[in-house]
Amino acid sequence: MNSMYSQKVMEHFKNPKNMGEIEDADGIGEVGNPQCGDVLRVYLEVEKNERGEEYIKNIKFQTFGCIAAVAVSSMLTEIVKGMTLEEAKKLSNNEIIKNLGGLPPIKHHCSLLGAQALKKAIEDYEKKKKQGGKI
């Protein structure tokens, strides 16, 4: 089983980065794939940088899923931490795959979950901000 995954995927699966929950998160995004059962929840903490741009100060995740789902979630957090929201919105699943050193084609849907959960968390943050909620 391990031979179908890159060394980087196995590192992130065995030692996931930024796993957990952010209490009072500024944005939360959750997605799932009913066909494989993977579920990913992303928590964001957003602040403004010295240029007044909103950026991801902190990001954590909770994943119920396979090796690829956990690795994708971990790599996602490593890639986008410190990015502005505008940069993070542009993140594609292919960038996650590339940073992991590849994924088997049958597991590419896991990278889509990562990108979608991030976008939903940013949308949740922006919706709360518009409504004058906690940010």
C-alpha positions as CSV (number, residue, x, y, z in Angstrom):
1,M,0.0,0.0,0.0
2,N,2.7,2.5,0.9
3,S,4.5,2.0,-2.4
4,M,1.6,3.7,-4.2
5,Y,2.3,6.9,-2.2
6,S,5.3,9.3,-2.3
7,Q,7.6,9.7,0.6
8,K,6.1,13.2,1.2
9,V,2.5,11.8,1.3
10,M,3.6,9.2,3.9
11,E,5.4,11.9,6.0
12,H,2.2,14.0,6.1
13,F,0.1,11.0,6.9
14,K,2.3,9.7,9.7
15,N,3.0,13.1,11.2
16,P,0.2,15.5,10.1
17,K,0.8,19.2,10.5
18,N,-1.8,21.6,12.0
19,M,-4.2,18.9,12.9
20,G,-6.9,20.0,15.4
21,E,-9.5,22.6,15.8
22,I,-9.4,26.4,16.3
23,E,-11.8,27.5,19.0
24,D,-13.9,30.5,17.7
25,A,-12.5,30.1,14.2
26,D,-13.0,33.0,11.9
27,G,-14.1,30.6,9.1
28,I,-14.9,26.9,8.9
29,G,-15.3,24.9,5.8
30,E,-16.4,21.3,5.6
31,V,-16.7,19.0,2.6
32,G,-17.2,15.3,2.2
33,N,-17.2,12.7,-0.5
34,P,-20.1,10.2,0.0
35,Q,-18.6,7.7,-2.4
36,C,-15.4,7.2,-0.4
37,G,-16.5,8.5,3.0
38,D,-13.8,11.1,3.4
39,V,-14.8,14.2,5.4
40,L,-12.5,17.3,5.8
41,R,-13.1,20.3,8.0
42,V,-10.8,23.3,7.9
43,Y,-10.6,26.1,10.5
44,L,-9.2,29.5,9.7
45,E,-7.9,32.4,11.8
46,V,-7.6,35.5,9.7
47,E,-5.7,38.8,10.5
48,K,-4.6,41.8,8.5
49,N,-0.9,42.2,7.5
50,E,1.0,45.5,7.5
51,R,-0.4,46.3,4.0
52,G,-3.9,45.8,5.3
53,E,-4.5,42.6,3.4
54,E,-6.3,39.8,5.1
55,Y,-4.2,36.7,5.5
56,I,-4.4,33.2,7.0
57,K,-2.7,33.6,10.4
58,N,-3.5,30.1,11.5
59,I,-5.2,27.0,9.9
60,K,-6.1,23.7,11.3
61,F,-8.0,20.6,10.1
62,Q,-9.9,17.6,11.1
63,T,-10.1,14.7,8.6
64,F,-11.9,11.4,8.6
65,G,-10.4,9.6,5.7
66,C,-7.7,7.6,4.0
67,I,-3.9,8.1,3.8
68,A,-4.3,10.6,0.9
69,A,-7.1,12.6,2.6
70,V,-5.0,13.1,5.8
71,A,-1.8,13.9,3.7
72,V,-3.7,16.4,1.5
73,S,-5.2,18.1,4.6
74,S,-1.8,18.5,6.2
75,M,-0.1,19.7,3.1
76,L,-2.9,22.2,2.4
77,T,-2.3,23.8,5.8
78,E,1.4,24.1,5.2
79,I,0.9,25.7,1.8
80,V,-1.6,28.3,2.7
81,K,-0.5,29.4,6.2
82,G,0.6,33.0,5.8
83,M,-1.0,33.5,2.4
84,T,-3.4,36.3,1.8
85,L,-7.0,35.3,1.3
86,E,-6.8,36.3,-2.3
87,E,-3.8,34.1,-2.9
88,A,-5.4,31.2,-1.0
89,K,-8.6,31.4,-3.1
90,K,-6.5,30.6,-6.2
91,L,-5.0,27.4,-4.7
92,S,-5.8,24.5,-7.0
93,N,-5.9,20.8,-6.1
94,N,-3.0,20.3,-8.6
95,E,-0.8,22.5,-6.5
96,I,-1.5,20.3,-3.5
97,I,-0.8,17.2,-5.5
98,K,2.5,18.7,-6.8
99,N,3.6,19.6,-3.3
100,L,3.0,16.1,-2.1
101,G,5.1,14.6,-4.9
102,G,2.1,13.2,-6.6
103,L,-1.0,11.1,-5.8
104,P,-2.3,8.0,-7.5
105,P,-5.0,9.1,-10.0
106,I,-7.6,7.2,-8.0
107,K,-6.8,9.5,-5.1
108,H,-7.0,12.9,-6.9
109,H,-10.5,13.4,-5.4
110,C,-8.8,13.8,-2.0
111,S,-6.9,16.9,-3.3
112,L,-10.2,18.3,-4.6
113,L,-11.7,18.0,-1.0
114,G,-8.7,20.0,0.3
115,A,-9.1,22.9,-2.1
116,Q,-12.9,22.9,-1.7
117,A,-12.8,22.9,2.1
118,L,-10.4,25.8,2.0
119,K,-12.6,27.8,-0.3
120,K,-15.7,27.1,1.9
121,A,-13.8,28.2,5.0
122,I,-12.9,31.5,3.3
123,E,-16.5,31.9,2.1
124,D,-17.7,31.3,5.6
125,Y,-15.3,34.0,6.9
126,E,-16.4,36.5,4.3
127,K,-20.1,35.8,5.0
128,K,-19.6,36.3,8.7
129,K,-17.6,39.5,8.1
130,K,-20.4,40.9,5.9
131,Q,-23.0,40.1,8.5
132,G,-20.9,41.8,11.2
133,G,-20.2,38.6,13.0
134,K,-17.0,37.6,14.9
135,I,-13.9,38.0,12.7
